[in-house]
Amino acid sequence: MHELAITQSMLDLVLEQAGKVEAKEVRKIDLVIGEMSGFVAECVQFYFDLLSKGTIAEGATLSCTMIPTRARCRSCGKLFELKQFDWTCPYCQGNSLEITSGKELFVESIEVE
Amino acid sequence: MEIKVLKDILDANKQIAARNRQWLDSEGVLAVNLMSSPGAGKTSLILATIKQLKGKIKIGVIEGDVSSSLDAETVGKEGVPVVQINTGGECHLDANMVSNALSNMPLPDVELLFIENVGNLICPASFALGEHKKVLISSLPEGDDKPFKYPLMFDIADVVVINKIDLLPYLKFDTDAFSRAIKGINKKVKIFPISCATGQGVQEWTSWLLNQMSRR
């Protein structure tokens, strides 16, 4: 459900940026979404189609780059992808980890006419 | 033409949250965002805290629910100011809803403000409200695997309250493993095992709250 609120915020942000250059049409929106943000790309598309009707972003292509959750082990210092959330370092089995990526949620760029 | 944006999608919410924070600071209010799954004990923790701190500090409560004013009525009986937010379907509170609620809260009469979020372990983690502390309540019947299933929520919490600790003899819940798992990704987190039903551990929690308030 929170994809609705977030998609609305994203659309507002895109329209604001497009408005600054007096664009007539938004063709493409590049999003960066961290896996840990709990944000589902399919839902974004669904709500985007609904919310963007009648705006200059209607029909724009959404491109989502998903960022996997990565962590650094505080014991051995190695970086790795957290594939299963058991929060254990695959190298030394340490379980004190620092999440280094996966929380992203931003608009990288837009393509306008 | 391509335009580089590189802006957080929740930027607008963050800006309103920052304004809420300034507003609360100017009124000398400590705001605590209470988050948990439904039924973990957010309202019970508020009631247990009011019981302990009544007469010592002035407490106010913002109640967030998808619908109904049941919790607001329960808390209102304690004689503290309560403002209800009905999100009308939204699964979390956002900074704008809280800003509106703050307008209806008699802030000069409040020193500690609880913001009871909508019961949900996912969405509330993404929306800053302007709070000073994020408190997550996780209760024993939910199971000790929750940190692995909802990592973001456990990662952003300043405090984890383990509620319903009185049920320990009846449930398979490894409190030590649970606490270790949380501290593994969130080094700074404070953990309070409590029972709102028996009052066990509530004193440690309220002492922490008073300590936070005296630091301001």
Interface residues (C-beta under 8 A of the other chain):
Chain A: M1 H2 L4 A5 I6 S9 M10 D12 L13 V14 Q17 A18 V21 A23 L31 M36 S37 G38 T69 A71 F85 D86 W87 N95 S96 L97 E98 I99 K103 L105 F106 V107 E108 S109 I110 E111 V112 E113
Chain B: M1 E2 I3 K4 V5 L6 K7 D8 I9 L10 D11 A12 N13 G89 E90 C91 H92 D94 I122 C123 A125 S126 F127 P147 F148 K149 P151 L152 D155 R180 A181 K183 G184 I185 K187
